[in-house]
Amino acid sequence: MSSYHLPVMAKECLEALSLKPGGVYVDATLGGGGHTLQMLKSCSGIKLYCFDRDEEAIGEASRMIGETDNVDLIHANFSTLRTELALRKVKSINGILFDLGVSSHQIDDRERGFSFDRDAALDMRMDKTQDFSAYDVVNGLEFRDLAKLIKDNSDELNASRIAKAIVAARETKPIESTGELARIIEAVVGSGSKDSLKTKVRVFQAIRIYVNGELEILGPALEDAINLLVSGGRIVVMSYHSLEDRIVKNVFRDAATGCKCPPKIMKCVCGETKRLKVLTGRPVSANEEELVQNNRARSAKLRVAQKI
Ligand SMILES: C[S@@+](CC[C@H](N)C(=O)[O-])C[C@H]1O[C@@H](n2cnc3c(N)ncnc32)[C@H](O)[C@@H]1O
């Protein structure tokens, strides 16, 4: 298994995808290729289209998987799923996996500037070709926008105080490193406590979500995926925080509801039909055995649905 990233709930994802020989599948978040490799091993003759917005992930997975016509590695945001597949003349798919967020490798690689406990230049871009990084957010946004992004993307109670401290600190000189940002947060909430650690986790995650536009692309991408699925095809999504999970839950619920006309109306006028059957009433979590081996699996929530 790759040290790049241990695939989370690999067995559960495989079962949920219910792969069929000859089927066409998408791994929307390739990472280190862990789930992709498991899919290739468990079912022969499938064709896989794998997306990652991080060129390094594409390189690593390409080394892991090796030369094969069964896999097409695509350096692109999954927000372009529909167009990228259309370019490859793919009109429908049998299943798709989204394993959201960042990989362990991205967090652990100091140079990427995702982590508060590894001092590095503020960056946090999943796609290094993007021209807008955490440095621009932290040093460029006005107080109000900064406070809103921290609050909206993390529910952090101290969002305003932290935004104020960031704005005050950058009046002297730009905030250039993850260490500087971490110390500004600690000065607001106190250092060394459990609360301070949680606040740093939340603020760094909030800035990462904003830099990579993670929340606004998710709903439309899930819609595109549902539309591409053949009848009986599966959509499998793993999320790692409540904001993401809420989007998945709502998109699934809406697609499974169909007609949204008020009950009084005798004949449907909205034209919406049921497109999905949700297969996981409550999201699935990793079992104890996996949690011992992989701490990252702790926050994972798996939701599965099937196209009608
Ligand atoms: C949790 S990791 C996936 C790990 C993978 N399942 C494995 O087993 O190795 C998430 C990966 O998805 C990528 N990613 C996140 N959001 C993306 C997006 N919108 N489009 C394409 N790739 C994305 C990240 O760059 C990262 O490599």
PDBQT file of the ligand as one rigid body, heavy atoms in Angstrom, charges set to zero:
ROOT
HETATM    1  C1  LIG A 401      -8.703  12.271  -0.077  1.00  0.00    +0.000 C 
HETATM    2  S1  LIG A 401      -7.683  12.386  -1.471  1.00  0.00    +0.000 S 
HETATM    3  C2  LIG A 401      -8.137  10.980  -2.434  1.00  0.00    +0.000 C 
HETATM    4  C3  LIG A 401      -7.367   9.776  -2.055  1.00  0.00    +0.000 C 
HETATM    5  C4  LIG A 401      -7.598   8.581  -2.958  1.00  0.00    +0.000 C 
HETATM    6  N1  LIG A 401      -8.955   8.116  -2.907  1.00  0.00    +0.000 N 
HETATM    7  C5  LIG A 401      -6.645   7.462  -2.605  1.00  0.00    +0.000 C 
HETATM    8  O1  LIG A 401      -7.100   6.392  -2.174  1.00  0.00    +0.000 OA
HETATM    9  O2  LIG A 401      -5.428   7.632  -2.729  1.00  0.00    +0.000 OA
HETATM   10  C6  LIG A 401      -8.419  13.661  -2.390  1.00  0.00    +0.000 C 
HETATM   11  C7  LIG A 401      -7.733  13.971  -3.698  1.00  0.00    +0.000 C 
HETATM   12  O3  LIG A 401      -8.696  14.640  -4.500  1.00  0.00    +0.000 OA
HETATM   13  C8  LIG A 401      -8.137  15.747  -5.107  1.00  0.00    +0.000 C 
HETATM   14  N2  LIG A 401      -9.220  16.711  -5.270  1.00  0.00    +0.000 N 
HETATM   15  C9  LIG A 401      -9.898  17.374  -4.317  1.00  0.00    +0.000 A 
HETATM   16  N3  LIG A 401     -10.830  18.160  -4.859  1.00  0.00    +0.000 NA
HETATM   17  C10 LIG A 401     -10.769  17.959  -6.197  1.00  0.00    +0.000 A 
HETATM   18  C11 LIG A 401     -11.480  18.494  -7.307  1.00  0.00    +0.000 A 
HETATM   19  N4  LIG A 401     -12.437  19.404  -7.151  1.00  0.00    +0.000 N 
HETATM   20  N5  LIG A 401     -11.175  18.050  -8.535  1.00  0.00    +0.000 NA
HETATM   21  C12 LIG A 401     -10.186  17.114  -8.717  1.00  0.00    +0.000 A 
HETATM   22  N6  LIG A 401      -9.463  16.611  -7.708  1.00  0.00    +0.000 NA
HETATM   23  C13 LIG A 401      -9.745  17.028  -6.458  1.00  0.00    +0.000 A 
HETATM   24  C14 LIG A 401      -7.027  16.220  -4.190  1.00  0.00    +0.000 C 
HETATM   25  O4  LIG A 401      -6.047  16.892  -4.915  1.00  0.00    +0.000 OA
HETATM   26  C15 LIG A 401      -6.535  14.906  -3.595  1.00  0.00    +0.000 C 
HETATM   27  O5  LIG A 401      -5.460  14.389  -4.334  1.00  0.00    +0.000 OA
ENDROOT
TORSDOF 0
